[in-house]
Amino acid sequence: MAAEESAFNIHPMDQFVIKPLFGHGDILWYTPTNATLWMGITVLAVIAMLVLGTRGRAIVPSRSQSIAEEIYAFVHKMVEDIAGKEGLKYFPYIMTLFMFIVLANVLGLLPMSFTTTSHIAVTATMAMAVFLFVTLLGFYKNGFKFLSLFWVSSAPLVLRPILAIIEIISYFVRPVSHSIRLAGNMMAGHAVIKVFAGFAGAMGIGAVAPIAGIMAVYGLEMLVTVIQAYVFTILTCVYLNDALHPVH
């Protein structure tokens, strides 16, 4: 009985624990951790895809150059469609966000890897950076006219103060929802895979159903990695459009 209980001793959240790369001491702000390592690997992957992969600039592109150009065109069109041509000035920032998130998500699916985007500390930093950027940009471009974003002029006059309060609360909640959506989706999928993997290991050769479950969830996670990067990026474009054109 003890052996059976230990076989089903599954801890799906252990994969999200941040650990120091060297030693077992306390984690301080300067301590290299597994999260640090995989964020560094993600940055190198972005450089490899967008810089090294396109260094030839061939008329007939290689496979890596084709992938990089397709991603570039996709994000470029997204920014132009949502924020307009004026928003293209900030395309490098949005492209960097998209590439970092999508590659961090994909690398997190590798065995023995660490999903950095499953941590609120990472996603909240990116979301807060977007929030501060678009807020400061809104005031820089429009001055106090940026506050018109919170004033619903099309509503009846008696309702406008109430709606303004709701709009202000909604605006300041943006970085919270922006970050939790990404981290929550990445954490949930990986936890489910770990649970199925635990059952598969405990059941041995009879683990047909758990293995099928792992394959199904893993396939879904491959789709989620791209969708969540897209959602984070498109919301950034929407917020950028609000900063550039604050008309409710």
MIDOSE-1310 file (N, C-alpha, C; in nm, 2 decimals, decimal comma, always signed):
residues 248
maae	+0,08/-0,12/+0,00/+0,00/+0,00/+0,00/+0,09/+0,13/+0,00; +0,20/+0,12/+0,08/+0,29/+0,24/+0,09/+0,35/+0,26/-0,05; +0,39/+0,16/-0,12/+0,45/+0,17/-0,25/+0,35/+0,23/-0,35; +0,22/+0,19/-0,34/+0,12/+0,24/-0,43/+0,09/+0,39/-0,40
esaf	+0,09/+0,43/-0,27/+0,07/+0,57/-0,24/+0,18/+0,66/-0,29; +0,31/+0,61/-0,28/+0,42/+0,69/-0,32/+0,43/+0,70/-0,47; +0,37/+0,60/-0,54/+0,37/+0,60/-0,69/+0,28/+0,71/-0,74; +0,17/+0,74/-0,67/+0,08/+0,84/-0,71/+0,11/+0,97/-0,64
nihp	+0,23/+0,99/-0,58/+0,26/+1,11/-0,51/+0,30/+1,21/-0,62; +0,20/+1,28/-0,67/+0,23/+1,38/-0,79/+0,23/+1,52/-0,73; +0,33/+1,60/-0,77/+0,34/+1,74/-0,73/+0,35/+1,82/-0,86; +0,24/+1,85/-0,92/+0,24/+1,92/-1,05/+0,30/+2,06/-1,05
mdqf	+0,30/+2,12/-0,93/+0,35/+2,26/-0,92/+0,50/+2,27/-0,89; +0,56/+2,16/-0,87/+0,71/+2,16/-0,84/+0,79/+2,21/-0,96; +0,73/+2,20/-1,08/+0,80/+2,24/-1,20/+0,81/+2,39/-1,21; +0,74/+2,46/-1,13/+0,74/+2,61/-1,13/+0,82/+2,67/-1,02
vikp	+0,89/+2,59/-0,94/+0,97/+2,64/-0,83/+1,10/+2,70/-0,89; +1,13/+2,82/-0,85/+1,25/+2,89/-0,89/+1,36/+2,84/-0,80; +1,47/+2,79/-0,86/+1,59/+2,74/-0,78/+1,71/+2,81/-0,83; +1,81/+2,83/-0,74/+1,94/+2,88/-0,78/+2,02/+2,78/-0,86
lfgh	+2,09/+2,84/-0,96/+2,17/+2,75/-1,05/+2,29/+2,69/-0,98; +2,34/+2,76/-0,88/+2,45/+2,71/-0,81/+2,43/+2,71/-0,66; +2,44/+2,59/-0,60/+2,42/+2,58/-0,45/+2,27/+2,57/-0,42; +2,25/+2,58/-0,29/+2,11/+2,57/-0,24/+2,08/+2,68/-0,14
gdil	+2,14/+2,79/-0,15/+2,12/+2,90/-0,05/+1,99/+2,98/-0,09; +1,98/+3,09/-0,02/+1,87/+3,18/-0,04/+1,88/+3,25/-0,18; +1,77/+3,28/-0,23/+1,76/+3,35/-0,36/+1,75/+3,50/-0,34; +1,86/+3,57/-0,38/+1,86/+3,71/-0,37/+1,84/+3,78/-0,51
wytp	+1,83/+3,91/-0,52/+1,80/+3,97/-0,64/+1,90/+3,95/-0,75; +2,03/+3,92/-0,71/+2,13/+3,89/-0,80/+2,16/+3,75/-0,83; +2,09/+3,66/-0,76/+2,12/+3,51/-0,77/+2,08/+3,46/-0,91; +2,17/+3,39/-0,98/+2,13/+3,33/-1,11/+2,04/+3,21/-1,07
tnat	+1,93/+3,20/-1,14/+1,83/+3,09/-1,12/+1,79/+3,02/-1,25; +1,71/+2,92/-1,23/+1,66/+2,85/-1,35/+1,58/+2,95/-1,44; +1,51/+3,04/-1,38/+1,43/+3,14/-1,45/+1,53/+3,23/-1,53; +1,63/+3,27/-1,47/+1,73/+3,35/-1,54/+1,79/+3,28/-1,66
lwmg	+1,83/+3,15/-1,63/+1,89/+3,07/-1,74/+1,79/+3,07/-1,86; +1,67/+3,03/-1,84/+1,58/+3,01/-1,95/+1,53/+3,14/-2,02; +1,53/+3,25/-1,94/+1,51/+3,38/-2,01/+1,63/+3,42/-2,10; +1,75/+3,39/-2,05/+1,87/+3,41/-2,14/+1,86/+3,32/-2,26
itvl	+1,82/+3,20/-2,25/+1,81/+3,11/-2,36/+1,71/+3,16/-2,46; +1,60/+3,22/-2,41/+1,49/+3,27/-2,49/+1,55/+3,39/-2,57; +1,63/+3,48/-2,51/+1,68/+3,59/-2,58/+1,78/+3,54/-2,69; +1,86/+3,44/-2,66/+1,95/+3,39/-2,76/+1,87/+3,33/-2,88
avia	+1,75/+3,26/-2,84/+1,67/+3,20/-2,95/+1,61/+3,31/-3,04; +1,57/+3,43/-2,98/+1,52/+3,54/-3,06/+1,63/+3,59/-3,15; +1,75/+3,61/-3,10/+1,86/+3,65/-3,18/+1,89/+3,56/-3,29; +1,89/+3,43/-3,26/+1,92/+3,32/-3,36/+1,82/+3,33/-3,47
mlvl	+1,69/+3,35/-3,44/+1,59/+3,34/-3,54/+1,58/+3,47/-3,63; +1,59/+3,59/-3,56/+1,57/+3,71/-3,63/+1,70/+3,77/-3,69; +1,81/+3,74/-3,63/+1,94/+3,80/-3,67/+2,02/+3,70/-3,75; +2,06/+3,59/-3,69/+2,14/+3,49/-3,76/+2,06/+3,42/-3,87
gtrg	+1,93/+3,40/-3,85/+1,85/+3,33/-3,95/+1,82/+3,41/-4,07; +1,84/+3,54/-4,07/+1,82/+3,63/-4,18/+1,94/+3,70/-4,23; +2,06/+3,66/-4,18/+2,18/+3,73/-4,22/+2,21/+3,72/-4,37; +2,17/+3,62/-4,43/+2,20/+3,60/-4,58/+2,12/+3,70/-4,66
raiv	+1,99/+3,73/-4,62/+1,90/+3,82/-4,70/+1,90/+3,78/-4,84; +1,87/+3,65/-4,86/+1,87/+3,60/-5,00/+1,74/+3,64/-5,07; +1,74/+3,65/-5,20/+1,62/+3,68/-5,28/+1,53/+3,56/-5,27; +1,59/+3,44/-5,28/+1,52/+3,31/-5,25/+1,55/+3,27/-5,11
psrs	+1,46/+3,30/-5,01/+1,49/+3,29/-4,87/+1,51/+3,14/-4,83; +1,59/+3,13/-4,73/+1,61/+3,00/-4,67/+1,49/+2,97/-4,58; +1,48/+2,85/-4,52/+1,37/+2,82/-4,43/+1,36/+2,92/-4,31; +1,48/+2,94/-4,25/+1,48/+3,03/-4,13/+1,44/+3,17/-4,17
qsia	+1,49/+3,21/-4,28/+1,46/+3,35/-4,33/+1,31/+3,36/-4,36; +1,25/+3,26/-4,42/+1,11/+3,26/-4,45/+1,03/+3,27/-4,32; +1,06/+3,20/-4,22/+0,99/+3,20/-4,09/+1,00/+3,34/-4,03; +1,12/+3,39/-4,03/+1,14/+3,52/-3,97/+1,06/+3,63/-4,04
eeiy	+1,06/+3,63/-4,18/+0,99/+3,72/-4,26/+0,84/+3,71/-4,24; +0,79/+3,59/-4,23/+0,65/+3,57/-4,20/+0,60/+3,63/-4,07; +0,68/+3,60/-3,97/+0,65/+3,66/-3,83/+0,66/+3,81/-3,84; +0,76/+3,86/-3,90/+0,78/+4,01/-3,91/+0,65/+4,07/-3,98
afvh	+0,61/+4,01/-4,09/+0,50/+4,07/-4,16/+0,37/+4,05/-4,08; +0,36/+3,94/-4,01/+0,24/+3,92/-3,93/+0,22/+4,03/-3,82; +0,33/+4,05/-3,75/+0,32/+4,15/-3,64/+0,31/+4,29/-3,69; +0,38/+4,32/-3,80/+0,38/+4,45/-3,86/+0,23/+4,48/-3,91
kmve	+0,16/+4,39/-3,97/+0,03/+4,41/-4,01/-0,07/+4,43/-3,89; -0,04/+4,35/-3,78/-0,12/+4,36/-3,66/-0,11/+4,50/-3,60; +0,01/+4,56/-3,60/+0,03/+4,69/-3,54/-0,03/+4,79/-3,63; -0,02/+4,78/-3,76/-0,07/+4,88/-3,85/-0,23/+4,88/-3,85
diag	-0,29/+4,76/-3,85/-0,43/+4,75/-3,85/-0,50/+4,80/-3,72; -0,43/+4,79/-3,61/-0,49/+4,83/-3,48/-0,45/+4,97/-3,44; -0,32/+5,00/-3,45/-0,28/+5,13/-3,41/-0,26/+5,23/-3,52; -0,27/+5,19/-3,64/-0,25/+5,28/-3,76/-0,11/+5,29/-3,79
kegl	-0,08/+5,37/-3,89/+0,06/+5,39/-3,94/+0,14/+5,47/-3,83; +0,08/+5,55/-3,75/+0,15/+5,62/-3,65/+0,20/+5,52/-3,54; +0,13/+5,40/-3,53/+0,18/+5,30/-3,43/+0,30/+5,23/-3,48; +0,33/+5,23/-3,61/+0,44/+5,16/-3,66/+0,58/+5,21/-3,61
kyfp	+0,58/+5,33/-3,56/+0,70/+5,38/-3,49/+0,74/+5,30/-3,38; +0,65/+5,23/-3,31/+0,67/+5,15/-3,19/+0,67/+5,00/-3,22; +0,68/+4,97/-3,35/+0,68/+4,83/-3,39/+0,79/+4,75/-3,34; +0,92/+4,80/-3,33/+1,03/+4,72/-3,27/+1,00/+4,67/-3,13
yimt	+0,94/+4,76/-3,05/+0,91/+4,72/-2,91/+0,80/+4,60/-2,91; +0,70/+4,62/-2,99/+0,59/+4,52/-2,99/+0,64/+4,39/-3,05; +0,73/+4,40/-3,15/+0,79/+4,28/-3,21/+0,87/+4,20/-3,11; +0,95/+4,28/-3,03/+1,03/+4,22/-2,93/+0,95/+4,14/-2,83
lfmf	+0,84/+4,21/-2,79/+0,75/+4,14/-2,69/+0,70/+4,01/-2,74; +0,65/+4,02/-2,87/+0,59/+3,90/-2,92/+0,69/+3,78/-2,93; +0,80/+3,81/-2,99/+0,91/+3,71/-3,00/+0,95/+3,65/-2,87; +0,97/+3,74/-2,77/+1,01/+3,68/-2,64/+0,91/+3,59/-2,58
ivla	+0,78/+3,63/-2,59/+0,68/+3,56/-2,53/+0,66/+3,42/-2,60; +0,65/+3,43/-2,73/+0,62/+3,31/-2,81/+0,73/+3,21/-2,79; +0,86/+3,25/-2,79/+0,97/+3,16/-2,78/+0,99/+3,11/-2,64; +0,96/+3,19/-2,54/+0,96/+3,15/-2,40/+0,85/+3,04/-2,38
nvlg	+0,74/+3,06/-2,44/+0,63/+2,96/-2,43/+0,67/+2,83/-2,49; +0,73/+2,84/-2,61/+0,76/+2,72/-2,69/+0,88/+2,64/-2,62; +0,98/+2,71/-2,57/+1,09/+2,65/-2,50/+1,04/+2,58/-2,37; +0,94/+2,64/-2,31/+0,88/+2,58/-2,19/+0,82/+2,44/-2,21
llpm	+0,80/+2,40/-2,34/+0,74/+2,27/-2,37/+0,85/+2,16/-2,38; +0,98/+2,21/-2,38/+1,08/+2,11/-2,39/+1,10/+2,03/-2,26; +1,13/+1,90/-2,26/+1,15/+1,83/-2,14/+1,26/+1,89/-2,06; +1,25/+1,89/-1,93/+1,34/+1,94/-1,83/+1,36/+2,10/-1,84
sftt	+1,28/+2,16/-1,91/+1,29/+2,31/-1,93/+1,22/+2,38/-1,82; +1,22/+2,51/-1,83/+1,15/+2,60/-1,73/+1,07/+2,70/-1,80; +0,94/+2,71/-1,77/+0,85/+2,81/-1,84/+0,85/+2,94/-1,77; +0,93/+3,03/-1,82/+0,94/+3,16/-1,75/+0,81/+3,24/-1,75
tshi	+0,73/+3,22/-1,86/+0,60/+3,30/-1,87/+0,49/+3,24/-1,78; +0,52/+3,14/-1,70/+0,42/+3,09/-1,61/+0,43/+3,16/-1,48; +0,53/+3,25/-1,46/+0,54/+3,33/-1,34/+0,49/+3,47/-1,35; +0,41/+3,51/-1,25/+0,35/+3,64/-1,25/+0,46/+3,75/-1,25
avta	+0,58/+3,72/-1,18/+0,69/+3,81/-1,17/+0,74/+3,85/-1,31; +0,74/+3,76/-1,41/+0,78/+3,79/-1,54/+0,67/+3,86/-1,62; +0,55/+3,80/-1,62/+0,44/+3,86/-1,70/+0,40/+3,99/-1,65; +0,40/+4,01/-1,52/+0,36/+4,14/-1,46/+0,46/+4,25/-1,49
tmam	+0,59/+4,21/-1,50/+0,69/+4,31/-1,54/+0,67/+4,36/-1,68; +0,64/+4,26/-1,77/+0,61/+4,30/-1,91/+0,48/+4,38/-1,92; +0,38/+4,34/-1,85/+0,25/+4,41/-1,85/+0,26/+4,55/-1,79; +0,34/+4,56/-1,68/+0,35/+4,70/-1,62/+0,44/+4,79/-1,71
avfl	+0,53/+4,73/-1,78/+0,61/+4,81/-1,88/+0,52/+4,86/-1,99; +0,43/+4,78/-2,04/+0,34/+4,82/-2,14/+0,25/+4,93/-2,09; +0,20/+4,91/-1,97/+0,10/+5,01/-1,90/+0,17/+5,14/-1,89; +0,29/+5,15/-1,83/+0,36/+5,27/-1,81/+0,40/+5,34/-1,94
fvtl	+0,44/+5,26/-2,04/+0,48/+5,31/-2,17/+0,36/+5,38/-2,24; +0,24/+5,31/-2,25/+0,13/+5,37/-2,32/+0,07/+5,49/-2,24; +0,08/+5,48/-2,11/+0,02/+5,59/-2,03/+0,11/+5,72/-2,05; +0,24/+5,70/-2,04/+0,33/+5,82/-2,06/+0,32/+5,87/-2,20
lgfy	+0,31/+5,78/-2,30/+0,30/+5,81/-2,44/+0,17/+5,89/-2,46; +0,06/+5,85/-2,40/-0,07/+5,91/-2,41/-0,06/+6,06/-2,37; +0,00/+6,08/-2,25/+0,01/+6,22/-2,20/+0,11/+6,30/-2,28; +0,22/+6,24/-2,33/+0,32/+6,31/-2,41/+0,26/+6,35/-2,55
kngf	+0,18/+6,26/-2,61/+0,12/+6,29/-2,74/+0,00/+6,39/-2,73; -0,08/+6,37/-2,63/-0,21/+6,44/-2,62/-0,23/+6,54/-2,51; -0,13/+6,54/-2,41/-0,15/+6,62/-2,30/-0,27/+6,58/-2,21; -0,34/+6,67/-2,16/-0,45/+6,64/-2,07/-0,57/+6,59/-2,16
kfls	-0,56/+6,60/-2,29/-0,67/+6,55/-2,37/-0,67/+6,39/-2,37; -0,56/+6,34/-2,32/-0,56/+6,19/-2,30/-0,67/+6,14/-2,20; -0,70/+6,23/-2,11/-0,81/+6,20/-2,01/-0,94/+6,18/-2,07; -0,96/+6,22/-2,19/-1,09/+6,20/-2,26/-1,12/+6,06/-2,29
lfwv	-1,01/+5,97/-2,27/-1,03/+5,83/-2,28/-1,13/+5,78/-2,18; -1,14/+5,85/-2,07/-1,22/+5,80/-1,95/-1,36/+5,87/-1,95; -1,38/+5,96/-2,05/-1,51/+6,04/-2,05/-1,59/+5,99/-2,17; -1,70/+5,92/-2,14/-1,78/+5,87/-2,24/-1,88/+5,98/-2,29
ssap	-1,84/+6,05/-2,38/-1,92/+6,17/-2,43/-2,05/+6,13/-2,49; -2,06/+6,01/-2,54/-2,18/+5,96/-2,61/-2,29/+5,92/-2,51; -2,25/+5,90/-2,38/-2,35/+5,86/-2,28/-2,43/+5,98/-2,23; -2,55/+5,95/-2,17/-2,62/+6,07/-2,11/-2,54/+6,13/-2,00
lvlr	-2,55/+6,26/-1,99/-2,47/+6,34/-1,90/-2,47/+6,29/-1,76; -2,58/+6,25/-1,71/-2,60/+6,20/-1,57/-2,52/+6,08/-1,54; -2,49/+6,00/-1,65/-2,42/+5,87/-1,63/-2,27/+5,88/-1,65; -2,23/+6,00/-1,71/-2,09/+6,01/-1,75/-1,99/+6,01/-1,63
pila	-2,02/+6,07/-1,51/-1,93/+6,06/-1,40/-1,92/+5,91/-1,35; -2,03/+5,84/-1,35/-2,02/+5,70/-1,30/-1,94/+5,62/-1,40; -1,96/+5,64/-1,53/-1,89/+5,56/-1,63/-1,74/+5,60/-1,63; -1,71/+5,73/-1,59/-1,57/+5,77/-1,58/-1,50/+5,69/-1,47
iiei	-1,57/+5,67/-1,36/-1,51/+5,60/-1,25/-1,48/+5,45/-1,29; -1,58/+5,40/-1,36/-1,57/+5,26/-1,41/-1,45/+5,25/-1,51; -1,44/+5,35/-1,60/-1,33/+5,34/-1,70/-1,19/+5,36/-1,63; -1,18/+5,44/-1,53/-1,06/+5,46/-1,46/-1,01/+5,33/-1,39
isyf	-1,11/+5,27/-1,32/-1,08/+5,14/-1,26/-1,04/+5,04/-1,36; -1,11/+5,03/-1,47/-1,08/+4,93/-1,58/-0,94/+4,96/-1,63; -0,91/+5,09/-1,65/-0,78/+5,12/-1,70/-0,66/+5,07/-1,61; -0,68/+5,09/-1,48/-0,57/+5,05/-1,39/-0,57/+4,90/-1,36
vrpv	-0,67/+4,83/-1,40/-0,67/+4,69/-1,38/-0,61/+4,62/-1,50; -0,58/+4,70/-1,61/-0,52/+4,64/-1,73/-0,40/+4,56/-1,71; -0,30/+4,61/-1,64/-0,18/+4,53/-1,62/-0,20/+4,40/-1,54; -0,30/+4,40/-1,45/-0,33/+4,28/-1,38/-0,39/+4,17/-1,47
shsi	-0,49/+4,21/-1,54/-0,55/+4,11/-1,64/-0,45/+4,07/-1,75; -0,37/+4,17/-1,79/-0,28/+4,15/-1,90/-0,17/+4,04/-1,86; -0,13/+4,04/-1,73/-0,03/+3,95/-1,69/-0,08/+3,82/-1,64; -0,20/+3,82/-1,57/-0,25/+3,70/-1,52/-0,30/+3,61/-1,63
rlag	-0,35/+3,66/-1,73/-0,40/+3,58/-1,85/-0,29/+3,49/-1,90; -0,18/+3,55/-1,93/-0,07/+3,48/-1,98/-0,01/+3,37/-1,89; +0,02/+3,42/-1,76/+0,08/+3,33/-1,66/-0,02/+3,22/-1,63; -0,14/+3,25/-1,61/-0,24/+3,15/-1,57/-0,26/+3,04/-1,68
nmma	-0,27/+3,08/-1,80/-0,28/+2,98/-1,91/-0,16/+2,89/-1,93; -0,04/+2,95/-1,91/+0,08/+2,87/-1,93/+0,10/+2,77/-1,81; +0,06/+2,82/-1,69/+0,08/+2,73/-1,57/-0,03/+2,62/-1,57; -0,15/+2,65/-1,61/-0,25/+2,55/-1,61/-0,22/+2,43/-1,70
ghav	-0,18/+2,46/-1,82/-0,15/+2,36/-1,92/-0,04/+2,27/-1,88; +0,07/+2,33/-1,83/+0,18/+2,25/-1,78/+0,15/+2,16/-1,66; +0,07/+2,22/-1,57/+0,03/+2,14/-1,45/-0,05/+2,02/-1,49; -0,14/+2,03/-1,59/-0,22/+1,92/-1,64/-0,14/+1,81/-1,70
ikvf	-0,04/+1,85/-1,78/+0,05/+1,76/-1,84/+0,13/+1,68/-1,73; +0,17/+1,75/-1,63/+0,25/+1,68/-1,52/+0,16/+1,58/-1,44; +0,03/+1,62/-1,43/-0,06/+1,52/-1,36/-0,08/+1,40/-1,44; -0,10/+1,41/-1,57/-0,11/+1,29/-1,66/+0,02/+1,21/-1,66
agfa	+0,13/+1,28/-1,66/+0,26/+1,21/-1,66/+0,28/+1,14/-1,53; +0,23/+1,19/-1,42/+0,24/+1,12/-1,29/+0,16/+0,99/-1,29; +0,04/+1,00/-1,35/-0,05/+0,88/-1,36/+0,01/+0,78/-1,45; +0,07/+0,83/-1,56/+0,13/+0,73/-1,66/+0,25/+0,66/-1,60
gamg	+0,33/+0,73/-1,52/+0,44/+0,66/-1,45/+0,40/+0,57/-1,34; +0,29/+0,60/-1,28/+0,24/+0,51/-1,17/+0,17/+0,38/-1,23; +0,11/+0,39/-1,34/+0,03/+0,28/-1,40/+0,12/+0,19/-1,48; +0,24/+0,23/-1,52/+0,32/+0,14/-1,60/+0,27/+0,12/-1,74
igav	+0,27/-0,01/-1,78/+0,24/-0,05/-1,92/+0,09/-0,03/-1,94; +0,01/-0,01/-1,84/-0,14/+0,01/-1,86/-0,18/+0,15/-1,87; -0,08/+0,24/-1,90/-0,10/+0,38/-1,89/-0,14/+0,44/-2,03; -0,23/+0,37/-2,10/-0,27/+0,41/-2,24/-0,35/+0,54/-2,23
apia	-0,45/+0,55/-2,14/-0,53/+0,67/-2,13/-0,45/+0,79/-2,09; -0,36/+0,78/-1,98/-0,28/+0,90/-1,94/-0,19/+0,95/-2,06; -0,13/+0,85/-2,13/-0,04/+0,89/-2,24/-0,12/+0,96/-2,35; -0,24/+0,91/-2,38/-0,32/+0,97/-2,48/-0,36/+1,11/-2,43
gima	-0,38/+1,13/-2,30/-0,42/+1,26/-2,24/-0,30/+1,35/-2,25; -0,18/+1,30/-2,23/-0,06/+1,39/-2,24/-0,04/+1,44/-2,39; -0,06/+1,35/-2,48/-0,05/+1,38/-2,62/-0,15/+1,49/-2,66; -0,27/+1,47/-2,61/-0,38/+1,57/-2,65/-0,35/+1,71/-2,58
vygl	-0,32/+1,71/-2,46/-0,29/+1,83/-2,39/-0,17/+1,90/-2,44; -0,06/+1,82/-2,48/+0,06/+1,87/-2,53/+0,03/+1,94/-2,67; -0,05/+1,88/-2,75/-0,09/+1,94/-2,88/-0,16/+2,07/-2,86; -0,25/+2,07/-2,76/-0,33/+2,19/-2,72/-0,23/+2,30/-2,67
emlv	-0,14/+2,26/-2,59/-0,04/+2,36/-2,54/+0,04/+2,42/-2,65; +0,07/+2,35/-2,75/+0,15/+2,40/-2,86/+0,07/+2,51/-2,93; -0,06/+2,50/-2,94/-0,15/+2,60/-2,99/-0,16/+2,72/-2,89; -0,17/+2,69/-2,76/-0,19/+2,79/-2,66/-0,06/+2,88/-2,66
tviq	+0,06/+2,82/-2,67/+0,18/+2,90/-2,67/+0,17/+3,02/-2,77; +0,12/+2,99/-2,89/+0,12/+3,10/-2,99/+0,00/+3,19/-2,96; -0,12/+3,13/-2,92/-0,24/+3,21/-2,90/-0,21/+3,32/-2,79; -0,15/+3,27/-2,68/-0,13/+3,36/-2,57/-0,03/+3,47/-2,60
ayvf	+0,07/+3,44/-2,68/+0,16/+3,55/-2,73/+0,09/+3,65/-2,82; +0,00/+3,59/-2,90/-0,08/+3,68/-2,99/-0,17/+3,77/-2,91; -0,24/+3,71/-2,81/-0,33/+3,79/-2,72/-0,26/+3,90/-2,65; -0,15/+3,86/-2,59/-0,07/+3,97/-2,52/-0,03/+4,08/-2,61
tilt	+0,01/+4,04/-2,73/+0,06/+4,14/-2,83/-0,05/+4,23/-2,88; -0,17/+4,17/-2,91/-0,28/+4,24/-2,97/-0,34/+4,34/-2,87; -0,34/+4,30/-2,74/-0,38/+4,39/-2,63/-0,29/+4,51/-2,62; -0,16/+4,48/-2,63/-0,06/+4,59/-2,63/-0,09/+4,69/-2,75
cvyl	-0,12/+4,63/-2,86/-0,16/+4,72/-2,98/-0,28/+4,80/-2,95; -0,38/+4,74/-2,88/-0,50/+4,81/-2,85/-0,47/+4,93/-2,75; -0,39/+4,90/-2,65/-0,36/+5,00/-2,55/-0,27/+5,11/-2,62; -0,19/+5,07/-2,71/-0,11/+5,17/-2,79/-0,20/+5,26/-2,87
ndal	-0,31/+5,21/-2,93/-0,40/+5,28/-3,01/-0,48/+5,38/-2,92; -0,51/+5,34/-2,80/-0,58/+5,43/-2,70/-0,49/+5,55/-2,67; -0,36/+5,52/-2,66/-0,26/+5,63/-2,62/-0,25/+5,73/-2,74; -0,25/+5,68/-2,86/-0,23/+5,76/-2,98/-0,36/+5,83/-3,02
hpvh	-0,48/+5,76/-2,99/-0,60/+5,82/-3,03/-0,70/+5,80/-2,92; -0,69/+5,89/-2,82/-0,78/+5,87/-2,70/-0,92/+5,92/-2,71; -0,99/+5,87/-2,80/-1,13/+5,90/-2,82/-1,22/+5,78/-2,79; -1,30/+5,80/-2,69/-1,38/+5,69/-2,64/-1,50/+5,66/-2,74
